[in-house]
Amino acid sequence: MRTLYIDCAMGAAGDMLTAALLELCPEPEKFVAEFNALGIPGVVMQAEPSVKCGITGTHVSVTVNGQAEESHDHTHTHDHGHSHDHAEEHAHTHEHAHTHEHEHSHEHEHSHEHEHSHEHEHDHGHTHHHSSLHDIEHIVRGHLSLPAKVQDDVMAVYTLIAEAESHAHGVPVTEIHFHEVGTMDAIADITAVCLLMDRLAPDQVVVSPVHVGSGQVRCAHGILPVPAPATAFILKDVPIYGGSIRGELCTPTGAALLKHFATRFGSMPVMKTQAIGYGMGKKDFEAANCVRVLLGETEDTGDTVYELCCNVDDMTGEAVGFAMERLLDAGALDVYTIPIGMKKSRPGILIGVLCRAAQKEAVVQTLFKHTTTIGIREQQLRRHVLNRRTETLDTPWGPVGCKISSGYGVTRRKYEYEDLTRIARQEEISLAEAAARLDQLA
């Protein structure tokens, strides 16, 4: 099984994850060039070598309209003034005044990620443009040439951050807005990681317990504990720990990316390592300030999943279909229905959901919200799966995605349905004929 292990001994931030994953790419310079060609407004990414404690890795920086993010006024959270992440640090509500004076002792993403012990003073008396979650979705889905899955991943990560902000500040998600410069910066971080994860296509992602730092952060509204409220909310049900390093090591963007992509959190599995990447922060510590990623193969192709089931007899087919869509959005691996007979000879439906431990709570909440059930059954299952990877084939009809599954003495290839239908329509042939033509090229 193709396994990605993420070592968060020094926390995690979006740019550090980007840099670490970039080192796993066969052609990192090509990826950076393609990323800059996406057209995220004003954004330019740069990658350069960086050395921490004698270890060489990569540091990634992003400029917006030619300026590093730290040169802009960048704190608009309406509940706390420390600037520890480009998604949260630009959030605010309409009721909040935009004048902050704060000092903080941690490092920030990109040009100043994880900078411990420095001060910033900002006066926000001038006008800025801000973006809501809806505006961000318009940019991601309407203006960036990204695969549909990557778009979904980006918005899922952003939604985690917005929901954490909403909970921390006690306001609806619709009132959470992001500063324009920080929005572009955060979109760059999140999009880069989601694109890299899509290209690396690991079958599972194992994340170490997350070092969040320790101490407190002073802001204009008082002193807050580390991890900050939004980060703490995102990392619910995730193993975290503090340490001797004073300051905030894990940012909300880093936390949300880990939460979204992690298959599970725990120790490094037994694996044959094929590639190692180091994503460096900017500040130097006694410990190497980096996120380390290891890509390799694990022999055990089984994993543990949960099966959640409920019976309903008073839902329409349309309502059941909508509930299935929402369950998949909540992180379910699979959703299925079985016709059953229930009490009083009523025909009913068994709704079954497979999910991993990290998504179980969200799936339970979604089942109760979108079905009429009053009870859910749960059991833990061990399943065996084939190793899976995705390749892109260059063909006379354009790029074609192909899913390859192997293991237990078998190998299977399956072309992406959307690509097959495109070729079938273009050539006026059947799907089977389109697949046969692709087979001849493989």
LOSEBA-178594 format. One record per residue (C-alpha): residue in one letter; chain; x, y, z. Coordinates in Angstrom, 1 decimal, padded with zeros to 4 digits. Example, Ala and Ser with C-alpha at 12.3 -4.5 7.8 and 13.67 -1.06 7.14 Angstrom:
% residues 2
res: A chain: A east: 012.3 north: -004.5 up: 007.8 $
res: S chain: A east: 013.7 north: -001.1 up: 007.1 $
***
This chain:
% residues 442
res: M chain: A east: 000.0 north: 000.0 up: 000.0 $
res: R chain: A east: 001.3 north: 003.4 up: -001.0 $
res: T chain: A east: 001.7 north: 005.2 up: 002.4 $
res: L chain: A east: 002.5 north: 008.8 up: 003.3 $
res: Y chain: A east: 003.7 north: 009.4 up: 006.8 $
res: I chain: A east: 003.8 north: 013.0 up: 008.1 $
res: D chain: A east: 006.0 north: 013.7 up: 011.1 $
res: C chain: A east: 004.7 north: 016.8 up: 013.0 $
res: A chain: A east: 007.3 north: 016.9 up: 015.7 $
res: M chain: A east: 007.6 north: 020.6 up: 015.1 $
res: G chain: A east: 003.9 north: 021.2 up: 014.4 $
res: A chain: A east: 002.5 north: 022.0 up: 010.9 $
res: A chain: A east: 001.8 north: 025.0 up: 008.7 $
res: G chain: A east: 000.5 north: 025.2 up: 005.2 $
res: D chain: A east: 003.8 north: 026.3 up: 003.6 $
res: M chain: A east: 005.8 north: 023.8 up: 005.5 $
res: L chain: A east: 003.6 north: 021.0 up: 004.3 $
res: T chain: A east: 003.8 north: 022.4 up: 000.8 $
res: A chain: A east: 007.6 north: 022.4 up: 000.9 $
res: A chain: A east: 007.8 north: 018.9 up: 002.3 $
res: L chain: A east: 005.5 north: 017.4 up: -000.3 $
res: L chain: A east: 007.2 north: 019.3 up: -003.0 $
res: E chain: A east: 010.4 north: 017.4 up: -002.2 $
res: L chain: A east: 008.6 north: 014.2 up: -003.1 $
res: C chain: A east: 007.8 north: 015.4 up: -006.6 $
res: P chain: A east: 010.0 north: 014.1 up: -009.4 $
res: E chain: A east: 010.1 north: 017.6 up: -011.0 $
res: P chain: A east: 009.5 north: 020.2 up: -008.2 $
res: E chain: A east: 010.5 north: 023.2 up: -010.5 $
res: K chain: A east: 007.8 north: 022.1 up: -013.0 $
res: F chain: A east: 005.2 north: 021.9 up: -010.3 $
res: V chain: A east: 006.0 north: 025.4 up: -009.1 $
res: A chain: A east: 005.8 north: 026.8 up: -012.6 $
res: E chain: A east: 002.4 north: 025.1 up: -013.2 $
res: F chain: A east: 001.2 north: 026.3 up: -009.9 $
res: N chain: A east: 002.1 north: 029.9 up: -010.7 $
res: A chain: A east: 000.3 north: 029.5 up: -014.0 $
res: L chain: A east: -003.0 north: 028.7 up: -012.2 $
res: G chain: A east: -003.8 north: 032.4 up: -011.9 $
res: I chain: A east: -004.5 north: 032.8 up: -008.2 $
res: P chain: A east: -004.8 north: 036.6 up: -008.1 $
res: G chain: A east: -001.4 north: 038.2 up: -007.5 $
res: V chain: A east: 000.2 north: 035.1 up: -006.2 $
res: V chain: A east: 003.7 north: 033.9 up: -007.0 $
res: M chain: A east: 005.2 north: 030.9 up: -005.2 $
res: Q chain: A east: 009.0 north: 030.4 up: -004.8 $
res: A chain: A east: 010.9 north: 027.4 up: -003.5 $
res: E chain: A east: 014.5 north: 027.6 up: -002.3 $
res: P chain: A east: 016.9 north: 025.3 up: -000.3 $
res: S chain: A east: 017.0 north: 025.8 up: 003.5 $
res: V chain: A east: 019.2 north: 024.2 up: 006.1 $
res: K chain: A east: 018.1 north: 023.5 up: 009.7 $
res: C chain: A east: 020.3 north: 021.7 up: 012.2 $
res: G chain: A east: 022.5 north: 020.5 up: 009.4 $
res: I chain: A east: 019.6 north: 019.0 up: 007.4 $
res: T chain: A east: 018.8 north: 020.4 up: 003.9 $
res: G chain: A east: 015.2 north: 020.8 up: 002.9 $
res: T chain: A east: 013.0 north: 023.3 up: 001.1 $
res: H chain: A east: 011.4 north: 026.6 up: 002.2 $
res: V chain: A east: 008.4 north: 027.9 up: 000.3 $
res: S chain: A east: 007.4 north: 031.5 up: 000.2 $
res: V chain: A east: 004.5 north: 033.2 up: -001.4 $
res: T chain: A east: 004.2 north: 036.8 up: -002.5 $
res: V chain: A east: 000.9 north: 038.6 up: -003.3 $
res: N chain: A east: 001.2 north: 041.4 up: -005.9 $
res: G chain: A east: 005.0 north: 041.3 up: -005.4 $
res: Q chain: A east: 004.9 north: 041.7 up: -001.7 $
res: A chain: A east: 005.5 north: 039.1 up: 001.1 $
res: E chain: A east: 002.4 north: 038.6 up: 003.2 $
res: E chain: A east: 004.1 north: 039.9 up: 006.4 $
res: S chain: A east: 004.4 north: 043.4 up: 004.8 $
res: H chain: A east: 000.7 north: 043.8 up: 004.9 $
res: D chain: A east: -001.6 north: 044.5 up: 007.9 $
res: H chain: A east: -002.7 north: 041.0 up: 008.5 $
res: T chain: A east: -004.7 north: 040.5 up: 011.6 $
res: H chain: A east: -008.4 north: 040.7 up: 011.4 $
res: T chain: A east: -009.7 north: 038.0 up: 013.7 $
res: H chain: A east: -012.5 north: 039.5 up: 015.7 $
res: D chain: A east: -011.8 north: 037.5 up: 018.8 $
res: H chain: A east: -008.0 north: 037.4 up: 019.1 $
res: G chain: A east: -005.2 north: 039.5 up: 017.6 $
res: H chain: A east: -002.4 north: 037.1 up: 017.1 $
res: S chain: A east: -001.4 north: 036.3 up: 013.6 $
res: H chain: A east: -000.6 north: 032.7 up: 013.4 $
res: D chain: A east: -002.1 north: 031.6 up: 010.1 $
res: H chain: A east: -003.2 north: 033.1 up: 006.8 $
res: A chain: A east: -006.7 north: 031.7 up: 006.9 $
res: E chain: A east: -007.6 north: 032.5 up: 010.5 $
res: E chain: A east: -005.5 north: 035.6 up: 010.8 $
res: H chain: A east: -007.5 north: 037.4 up: 008.2 $
res: A chain: A east: -010.9 north: 036.4 up: 009.6 $
res: H chain: A east: -013.2 north: 038.9 up: 011.1 $
res: T chain: A east: -016.8 north: 039.8 up: 011.6 $
res: H chain: A east: -018.5 north: 043.0 up: 010.4 $
res: E chain: A east: -019.0 north: 044.1 up: 014.0 $
res: H chain: A east: -015.3 north: 044.2 up: 014.7 $
res: A chain: A east: -013.2 north: 047.3 up: 014.5 $
res: H chain: A east: -010.0 north: 046.9 up: 012.4 $
res: T chain: A east: -007.4 north: 048.5 up: 014.7 $
res: H chain: A east: -005.1 north: 046.1 up: 016.6 $
res: E chain: A east: -001.9 north: 046.4 up: 018.4 $
res: H chain: A east: -000.5 north: 043.1 up: 019.4 $
res: E chain: A east: 002.7 north: 041.2 up: 020.1 $
res: H chain: A east: 003.1 north: 037.4 up: 019.7 $
res: S chain: A east: 005.8 north: 034.8 up: 020.1 $
res: H chain: A east: 005.3 north: 032.3 up: 017.3 $
res: E chain: A east: 006.1 north: 031.9 up: 013.7 $
res: H chain: A east: 003.8 north: 032.5 up: 010.7 $
res: E chain: A east: 003.4 north: 030.7 up: 007.4 $
res: H chain: A east: 005.3 north: 031.6 up: 004.3 $
res: S chain: A east: 007.5 north: 034.6 up: 004.9 $
res: H chain: A east: 007.3 north: 034.2 up: 008.7 $
res: E chain: A east: 005.9 north: 030.8 up: 009.6 $
res: H chain: A east: 006.6 north: 029.7 up: 013.1 $
res: E chain: A east: 008.5 north: 032.9 up: 014.0 $
res: H chain: A east: 008.7 north: 032.7 up: 017.7 $
res: S chain: A east: 009.4 north: 035.9 up: 019.7 $
res: H chain: A east: 008.7 north: 038.9 up: 017.5 $
res: E chain: A east: 006.4 north: 041.8 up: 017.6 $
res: H chain: A east: 004.0 north: 043.5 up: 015.2 $
res: E chain: A east: 002.1 north: 046.6 up: 015.4 $
res: H chain: A east: -000.6 north: 047.4 up: 012.8 $
res: D chain: A east: -002.9 north: 050.3 up: 012.3 $
res: H chain: A east: -005.9 north: 049.4 up: 010.2 $
res: G chain: A east: -007.5 north: 052.8 up: 009.7 $
res: H chain: A east: -007.6 north: 052.3 up: 005.9 $
res: T chain: A east: -010.1 north: 050.4 up: 003.8 $
res: H chain: A east: -009.6 north: 046.7 up: 002.8 $
res: H chain: A east: -011.6 north: 044.3 up: 000.7 $
res: H chain: A east: -012.6 north: 041.0 up: 002.3 $
res: S chain: A east: -013.8 north: 037.7 up: 001.1 $
res: S chain: A east: -016.5 north: 035.3 up: 002.5 $
res: L chain: A east: -016.4 north: 031.6 up: 002.2 $
res: H chain: A east: -018.7 north: 031.9 up: -000.7 $
res: D chain: A east: -016.3 north: 034.3 up: -002.4 $
res: I chain: A east: -013.4 north: 031.9 up: -001.9 $
res: E chain: A east: -015.4 north: 029.1 up: -003.4 $
res: H chain: A east: -016.1 north: 031.4 up: -006.4 $
res: I chain: A east: -012.4 north: 031.8 up: -006.9 $
res: V chain: A east: -011.5 north: 028.1 up: -006.4 $
res: R chain: A east: -014.3 north: 026.7 up: -008.6 $
res: G chain: A east: -014.9 north: 029.5 up: -011.0 $
res: H chain: A east: -011.4 north: 030.8 up: -011.8 $
res: L chain: A east: -008.8 north: 028.1 up: -011.1 $
res: S chain: A east: -008.1 north: 025.3 up: -013.6 $
res: L chain: A east: -008.1 north: 022.5 up: -011.0 $
res: P chain: A east: -009.4 north: 018.9 up: -011.1 $
res: A chain: A east: -012.8 north: 018.6 up: -009.5 $
res: K chain: A east: -011.4 north: 016.5 up: -006.6 $
res: V chain: A east: -008.8 north: 019.1 up: -005.8 $
res: Q chain: A east: -011.5 north: 021.8 up: -005.8 $
res: D chain: A east: -013.5 north: 019.7 up: -003.4 $
res: D chain: A east: -010.4 north: 019.2 up: -001.1 $
res: V chain: A east: -009.6 north: 022.9 up: -001.1 $
res: M chain: A east: -013.1 north: 023.8 up: -000.1 $
res: A chain: A east: -013.4 north: 021.0 up: 002.5 $
res: V chain: A east: -010.2 north: 022.4 up: 004.2 $
res: Y chain: A east: -011.4 north: 026.0 up: 004.1 $
res: T chain: A east: -014.8 north: 024.9 up: 005.5 $
res: L chain: A east: -013.0 north: 023.2 up: 008.5 $
res: I chain: A east: -011.2 north: 026.5 up: 009.2 $
res: A chain: A east: -014.4 north: 028.6 up: 008.8 $
res: E chain: A east: -016.3 north: 026.3 up: 011.1 $
res: A chain: A east: -013.6 north: 026.5 up: 013.7 $
res: E chain: A east: -013.6 north: 030.3 up: 013.5 $
res: S chain: A east: -017.4 north: 030.3 up: 013.8 $
res: H chain: A east: -017.3 north: 028.1 up: 016.9 $
res: A chain: A east: -014.4 north: 030.0 up: 018.5 $
res: H chain: A east: -016.0 north: 033.4 up: 018.0 $
res: G chain: A east: -019.6 north: 032.5 up: 018.5 $
res: V chain: A east: -020.8 north: 033.8 up: 015.1 $
res: P chain: A east: -022.3 north: 032.1 up: 012.1 $
res: V chain: A east: -020.0 north: 030.9 up: 009.3 $
res: T chain: A east: -021.6 north: 033.4 up: 007.0 $
res: E chain: A east: -020.2 north: 036.3 up: 009.1 $
res: I chain: A east: -016.6 north: 035.0 up: 008.9 $
res: H chain: A east: -014.7 north: 037.0 up: 006.3 $
res: F chain: A east: -011.1 north: 036.9 up: 005.3 $
res: H chain: A east: -008.8 north: 039.8 up: 004.4 $
res: E chain: A east: -008.1 north: 040.0 up: 000.6 $
res: V chain: A east: -004.3 north: 039.6 up: 000.8 $
res: G chain: A east: -004.4 north: 036.8 up: 003.4 $
res: T chain: A east: -007.1 north: 035.1 up: 001.4 $
res: M chain: A east: -004.9 north: 034.7 up: -001.7 $
res: D chain: A east: -002.0 north: 033.6 up: 000.5 $
res: A chain: A east: -004.1 north: 031.0 up: 002.3 $
res: I chain: A east: -005.7 north: 029.8 up: -001.0 $
res: A chain: A east: -002.1 north: 029.3 up: -002.3 $
res: D chain: A east: -001.1 north: 027.2 up: 000.7 $
res: I chain: A east: -004.2 north: 025.0 up: 000.7 $
res: T chain: A east: -004.4 north: 024.6 up: -003.1 $
res: A chain: A east: -000.7 north: 023.7 up: -003.3 $
res: V chain: A east: -001.0 north: 021.0 up: -000.7 $
res: C chain: A east: -004.3 north: 019.6 up: -002.2 $
res: L chain: A east: -002.7 north: 019.5 up: -005.7 $
res: L chain: A east: 000.4 north: 017.8 up: -004.4 $
res: M chain: A east: -001.6 north: 015.2 up: -002.5 $
res: D chain: A east: -003.6 north: 014.5 up: -005.6 $
res: R chain: A east: -000.5 north: 014.0 up: -007.6 $
res: L chain: A east: 001.2 north: 011.8 up: -005.0 $
res: A chain: A east: -002.0 north: 009.8 up: -004.6 $
res: P chain: A east: -001.2 north: 007.9 up: -001.4 $
res: D chain: A east: -003.5 north: 005.1 up: -000.5 $
res: Q chain: A east: -003.3 north: 006.1 up: 003.2 $
res: V chain: A east: -001.9 north: 009.1 up: 005.1 $
res: V chain: A east: -000.6 north: 008.4 up: 008.6 $
res: V chain: A east: 000.0 north: 011.5 up: 010.7 $
res: S chain: A east: 002.1 north: 011.6 up: 013.9 $
res: P chain: A east: 000.8 north: 013.1 up: 017.1 $
res: V chain: A east: 000.9 north: 016.9 up: 016.6 $
res: H chain: A east: 003.2 north: 019.1 up: 018.5 $
res: V chain: A east: 001.2 north: 022.3 up: 019.1 $
res: G chain: A east: 003.7 north: 024.3 up: 021.2 $
res: S chain: A east: 003.1 north: 025.7 up: 024.6 $
res: G chain: A east: 002.6 north: 028.9 up: 026.6 $
res: Q chain: A east: 000.3 north: 031.8 up: 025.8 $
res: V chain: A east: -000.2 north: 034.4 up: 023.1 $
res: R chain: A east: -000.7 north: 038.0 up: 024.0 $
res: C chain: A east: -003.1 north: 040.0 up: 021.9 $
res: A chain: A east: -005.1 north: 043.2 up: 022.0 $
res: H chain: A east: -008.0 north: 041.5 up: 023.7 $
res: G chain: A east: -006.0 north: 039.6 up: 026.4 $
res: I chain: A east: -003.8 north: 036.6 up: 026.8 $
res: L chain: A east: -004.9 north: 033.3 up: 025.0 $
res: P chain: A east: -003.5 north: 029.8 up: 025.5 $
res: V chain: A east: -001.7 north: 027.7 up: 022.9 $
res: P chain: A east: -003.1 north: 026.1 up: 020.9 $
res: A chain: A east: -005.4 north: 029.0 up: 019.8 $
res: P chain: A east: -009.1 north: 028.4 up: 020.0 $
res: A chain: A east: -009.6 north: 027.7 up: 016.3 $
res: T chain: A east: -006.7 north: 025.3 up: 016.1 $
res: A chain: A east: -007.8 north: 023.5 up: 019.2 $
res: F chain: A east: -011.3 north: 023.1 up: 017.7 $
res: I chain: A east: -010.0 north: 021.6 up: 014.5 $
res: L chain: A east: -007.7 north: 019.2 up: 016.4 $
res: K chain: A east: -010.5 north: 017.7 up: 018.4 $
res: D chain: A east: -010.1 north: 013.9 up: 018.6 $
res: V chain: A east: -006.5 north: 014.2 up: 017.3 $
res: P chain: A east: -003.6 north: 013.3 up: 019.5 $
res: I chain: A east: -001.7 north: 016.5 up: 020.3 $
res: Y chain: A east: 001.0 north: 017.5 up: 022.9 $
res: G chain: A east: 002.9 north: 020.5 up: 024.1 $
res: G chain: A east: 006.6 north: 020.8 up: 024.9 $
res: S chain: A east: 009.4 north: 023.1 up: 025.9 $
res: I chain: A east: 009.1 north: 025.3 up: 022.9 $
res: R chain: A east: 007.1 north: 028.5 up: 023.8 $
res: G chain: A east: 004.7 north: 029.6 up: 021.1 $
res: E chain: A east: 002.3 north: 028.3 up: 018.5 $
res: L chain: A east: 003.7 north: 025.5 up: 016.3 $
res: C chain: A east: 000.6 north: 024.3 up: 014.6 $
res: T chain: A east: -001.5 north: 026.8 up: 012.7 $
res: P chain: A east: -005.2 north: 026.4 up: 011.8 $
res: T chain: A east: -004.4 north: 025.9 up: 008.1 $
res: G chain: A east: -001.8 north: 023.2 up: 009.0 $
res: A chain: A east: -004.3 north: 021.6 up: 011.4 $
res: A chain: A east: -007.1 north: 021.6 up: 008.8 $
res: L chain: A east: -004.9 north: 020.1 up: 006.1 $
res: L chain: A east: -003.8 north: 017.3 up: 008.5 $
res: K chain: A east: -007.4 north: 016.7 up: 009.7 $
res: H chain: A east: -008.7 north: 016.5 up: 006.1 $
res: F chain: A east: -006.1 north: 014.2 up: 004.6 $
res: A chain: A east: -005.2 north: 011.9 up: 007.5 $
res: T chain: A east: -006.4 north: 008.3 up: 007.3 $
res: R chain: A east: -005.4 north: 008.0 up: 010.9 $
res: F chain: A east: -003.1 north: 009.5 up: 013.5 $
res: G chain: A east: -000.5 north: 007.5 up: 015.2 $
res: S chain: A east: 003.1 north: 006.2 up: 015.1 $
res: M chain: A east: 005.0 north: 005.5 up: 011.9 $
res: P chain: A east: 003.9 north: 002.1 up: 010.3 $
res: V chain: A east: 006.4 north: -000.5 up: 009.2 $
res: M chain: A east: 007.2 north: 000.7 up: 005.6 $
res: K chain: A east: 009.8 north: 000.6 up: 002.9 $
res: T chain: A east: 010.6 north: 004.2 up: 002.4 $
res: Q chain: A east: 011.0 north: 005.4 up: -001.2 $
res: A chain: A east: 011.3 north: 009.2 up: -000.8 $
res: I chain: A east: 011.7 north: 011.7 up: 002.1 $
res: G chain: A east: 010.9 north: 015.4 up: 002.1 $
res: Y chain: A east: 011.7 north: 018.2 up: 004.6 $
res: G chain: A east: 009.6 north: 021.4 up: 004.6 $
res: M chain: A east: 011.4 north: 024.0 up: 006.6 $
res: G chain: A east: 010.2 north: 026.9 up: 008.7 $
res: K chain: A east: 012.0 north: 030.2 up: 008.9 $
res: K chain: A east: 013.3 north: 030.4 up: 012.4 $
res: D chain: A east: 016.1 north: 028.3 up: 014.0 $
res: F chain: A east: 015.6 north: 026.2 up: 017.1 $
res: E chain: A east: 017.6 north: 023.5 up: 018.9 $
res: A chain: A east: 015.4 north: 021.0 up: 017.1 $
res: A chain: A east: 015.1 north: 021.1 up: 013.3 $
res: N chain: A east: 012.2 north: 023.4 up: 012.5 $
res: C chain: A east: 010.6 north: 021.3 up: 009.8 $
res: V chain: A east: 007.8 north: 019.0 up: 008.8 $
res: R chain: A east: 009.1 north: 015.7 up: 007.5 $
res: V chain: A east: 007.2 north: 013.4 up: 005.1 $
res: L chain: A east: 008.1 north: 009.9 up: 004.1 $
res: L chain: A east: 006.5 north: 008.1 up: 001.1 $
res: G chain: A east: 006.8 north: 004.4 up: 000.8 $
res: E chain: A east: 005.1 north: 001.0 up: 000.7 $
res: T chain: A east: 003.5 north: -000.9 up: 003.6 $
res: E chain: A east: 003.0 north: -004.6 up: 003.3 $
res: D chain: A east: -000.2 north: -004.8 up: 005.3 $
res: T chain: A east: -003.0 north: -003.9 up: 002.9 $
res: G chain: A east: -005.7 north: -004.2 up: 005.5 $
res: D chain: A east: -007.2 north: -001.3 up: 007.5 $
res: T chain: A east: -009.8 north: -000.7 up: 010.1 $
res: V chain: A east: -013.1 north: 001.0 up: 009.3 $
res: Y chain: A east: -016.4 north: 001.6 up: 011.0 $
res: E chain: A east: -019.8 north: 000.5 up: 009.7 $
res: L chain: A east: -022.7 north: 002.7 up: 010.8 $
res: C chain: A east: -026.2 north: 001.5 up: 010.0 $
res: C chain: A east: -029.7 north: 002.7 up: 010.5 $
res: N chain: A east: -033.2 north: 001.6 up: 009.4 $
res: V chain: A east: -035.8 north: 004.1 up: 008.0 $
res: D chain: A east: -039.3 north: 003.6 up: 006.7 $
res: D chain: A east: -040.6 north: 007.1 up: 006.3 $
res: M chain: A east: -038.2 north: 008.8 up: 003.9 $
res: T chain: A east: -038.7 north: 009.5 up: 000.2 $
res: G chain: A east: -036.2 north: 008.3 up: -002.4 $
res: E chain: A east: -035.1 north: 011.8 up: -003.0 $
res: A chain: A east: -034.5 north: 012.4 up: 000.7 $
res: V chain: A east: -032.5 north: 009.2 up: 000.9 $
res: G chain: A east: -030.4 north: 010.2 up: -002.2 $
res: F chain: A east: -029.7 north: 013.6 up: -000.7 $
res: A chain: A east: -028.6 north: 012.1 up: 002.6 $
res: M chain: A east: -026.2 north: 009.8 up: 000.8 $
res: E chain: A east: -024.6 north: 012.8 up: -000.9 $
res: R chain: A east: -024.2 north: 014.6 up: 002.4 $
res: L chain: A east: -022.7 north: 011.5 up: 004.0 $
res: L chain: A east: -020.1 north: 011.3 up: 001.3 $
res: D chain: A east: -019.4 north: 015.0 up: 001.8 $
res: A chain: A east: -018.9 north: 014.3 up: 005.5 $
res: G chain: A east: -016.0 north: 011.9 up: 004.7 $
res: A chain: A east: -017.7 north: 008.5 up: 004.3 $
res: L chain: A east: -015.7 north: 005.9 up: 002.3 $
res: D chain: A east: -018.9 north: 004.3 up: 001.0 $
res: V chain: A east: -022.7 north: 004.7 up: 001.4 $
res: Y chain: A east: -025.2 north: 002.0 up: 000.4 $
res: T chain: A east: -028.8 north: 001.1 up: 000.8 $
res: I chain: A east: -030.6 north: -002.2 up: 001.2 $
res: P chain: A east: -034.4 north: -002.8 up: 000.9 $
res: I chain: A east: -035.7 north: -004.4 up: 004.1 $
res: G chain: A east: -039.0 north: -005.3 up: 005.8 $
res: M chain: A east: -039.8 north: -003.6 up: 009.0 $
res: K chain: A east: -042.4 north: -003.6 up: 011.8 $
res: K chain: A east: -046.1 north: -003.7 up: 010.8 $
res: S chain: A east: -045.0 north: -005.2 up: 007.4 $
res: R chain: A east: -043.7 north: -001.8 up: 006.3 $
res: P chain: A east: -041.1 north: -001.8 up: 003.5 $
res: G chain: A east: -038.0 north: 000.1 up: 004.7 $
res: I chain: A east: -034.4 north: 001.0 up: 003.8 $
res: L chain: A east: -031.2 north: 000.1 up: 005.6 $
res: I chain: A east: -028.7 north: 002.9 up: 005.2 $
res: G chain: A east: -025.1 north: 001.7 up: 005.6 $
res: V chain: A east: -022.0 north: 003.9 up: 005.9 $
res: L chain: A east: -018.3 north: 002.9 up: 005.9 $
res: C chain: A east: -015.9 north: 005.5 up: 007.4 $
res: R chain: A east: -012.6 north: 005.8 up: 009.2 $
res: A chain: A east: -012.3 north: 006.8 up: 012.9 $
res: A chain: A east: -011.5 north: 010.4 up: 012.1 $
res: Q chain: A east: -014.7 north: 010.9 up: 010.2 $
res: K chain: A east: -017.0 north: 008.8 up: 012.4 $
res: E chain: A east: -018.4 north: 011.7 up: 014.5 $
res: A chain: A east: -019.2 north: 013.8 up: 011.5 $
res: V chain: A east: -020.9 north: 010.8 up: 009.8 $
res: V chain: A east: -023.0 north: 010.2 up: 012.9 $
res: Q chain: A east: -024.1 north: 013.8 up: 013.0 $
res: T chain: A east: -024.9 north: 013.8 up: 009.3 $
res: L chain: A east: -027.0 north: 010.6 up: 009.7 $
res: F chain: A east: -029.1 north: 012.1 up: 012.4 $
res: K chain: A east: -029.4 north: 015.4 up: 010.6 $
res: H chain: A east: -030.4 north: 014.1 up: 007.1 $
res: T chain: A east: -032.3 north: 011.0 up: 007.9 $
res: T chain: A east: -035.4 north: 010.3 up: 010.1 $
res: T chain: A east: -033.6 north: 007.6 up: 012.2 $
res: I chain: A east: -033.6 north: 007.8 up: 016.0 $
res: G chain: A east: -030.8 north: 005.2 up: 016.4 $
res: I chain: A east: -027.5 north: 004.2 up: 014.7 $
res: R chain: A east: -025.7 north: 000.8 up: 015.0 $
res: E chain: A east: -021.9 north: 000.8 up: 015.0 $
res: Q chain: A east: -019.3 north: -001.9 up: 014.5 $
res: Q chain: A east: -015.6 north: -002.0 up: 013.8 $
res: L chain: A east: -014.5 north: -003.9 up: 010.7 $
res: R chain: A east: -011.2 north: -005.1 up: 009.3 $
res: R chain: A east: -011.1 north: -004.9 up: 005.5 $
res: H chain: A east: -008.6 north: -005.9 up: 002.9 $
res: V chain: A east: -008.0 north: -003.6 up: -000.1 $
res: L chain: A east: -005.9 north: -003.6 up: -003.2 $
res: N chain: A east: -003.0 north: -001.1 up: -003.6 $
res: R chain: A east: -004.4 north: 001.8 up: -005.6 $
res: R chain: A east: -002.8 north: 004.6 up: -007.6 $
res: T chain: A east: -003.8 north: 007.0 up: -010.3 $
res: E chain: A east: -001.9 north: 007.7 up: -013.5 $
res: T chain: A east: -002.5 north: 010.2 up: -016.3 $
res: L chain: A east: -002.1 north: 008.9 up: -019.8 $
res: D chain: A east: -001.2 north: 011.1 up: -022.7 $
res: T chain: A east: -003.5 north: 010.1 up: -025.6 $
res: P chain: A east: -004.5 north: 011.5 up: -029.0 $
res: W chain: A east: -007.7 north: 012.5 up: -027.3 $
res: G chain: A east: -006.0 north: 014.4 up: -024.5 $
res: P chain: A east: -005.0 north: 013.4 up: -021.0 $
res: V chain: A east: -006.9 north: 010.4 up: -019.5 $
res: G chain: A east: -007.0 north: 009.4 up: -015.9 $
res: C chain: A east: -006.5 north: 005.7 up: -015.1 $
res: K chain: A east: -007.0 north: 004.0 up: -011.7 $
res: I chain: A east: -004.7 north: 001.0 up: -011.2 $
res: S chain: A east: -005.4 north: -001.5 up: -008.4 $
res: S chain: A east: -003.0 north: -004.3 up: -007.6 $
res: G chain: A east: -002.3 north: -006.9 up: -005.0 $
res: Y chain: A east: -003.2 north: -010.4 up: -004.0 $
res: G chain: A east: -002.0 north: -011.6 up: -007.4 $
res: V chain: A east: -004.3 north: -009.3 up: -009.5 $
res: T chain: A east: -003.9 north: -006.1 up: -011.4 $
res: R chain: A east: -006.8 north: -004.0 up: -012.6 $
res: R chain: A east: -007.0 north: -000.9 up: -014.7 $
res: K chain: A east: -010.0 north: 001.5 up: -014.9 $
res: Y chain: A east: -010.2 north: 004.6 up: -016.9 $
res: E chain: A east: -012.0 north: 007.7 up: -015.5 $
res: Y chain: A east: -015.6 north: 007.7 up: -016.6 $
res: E chain: A east: -015.6 north: 011.4 up: -017.5 $
res: D chain: A east: -012.6 north: 010.8 up: -019.9 $
res: L chain: A east: -014.2 north: 007.7 up: -021.4 $
res: T chain: A east: -017.5 north: 009.6 up: -022.1 $
res: R chain: A east: -015.5 north: 012.5 up: -023.6 $
res: I chain: A east: -013.7 north: 010.2 up: -026.1 $
res: A chain: A east: -016.9 north: 008.3 up: -026.9 $
res: R chain: A east: -018.8 north: 011.5 up: -027.7 $
res: Q chain: A east: -015.9 north: 012.9 up: -029.7 $
res: E chain: A east: -015.4 north: 009.7 up: -031.8 $
res: E chain: A east: -019.1 north: 008.7 up: -031.7 $
res: I chain: A east: -018.3 north: 005.3 up: -030.4 $
res: S chain: A east: -019.4 north: 003.2 up: -027.4 $
res: L chain: A east: -017.7 north: 003.3 up: -024.0 $
res: A chain: A east: -016.4 north: -000.2 up: -024.5 $
res: E chain: A east: -014.8 north: 000.8 up: -027.8 $
res: A chain: A east: -013.3 north: 003.9 up: -026.2 $
res: A chain: A east: -011.8 north: 001.7 up: -023.5 $
res: A chain: A east: -010.5 north: -000.8 up: -026.1 $
res: R chain: A east: -008.7 north: 002.0 up: -028.0 $
res: L chain: A east: -007.1 north: 003.2 up: -024.8 $
res: D chain: A east: -006.0 north: -000.4 up: -024.0 $
res: Q chain: A east: -004.2 north: -000.5 up: -027.3 $
res: L chain: A east: -002.1 north: 002.6 up: -026.2 $
res: A chain: A east: -001.3 north: 001.3 up: -022.7 $
***
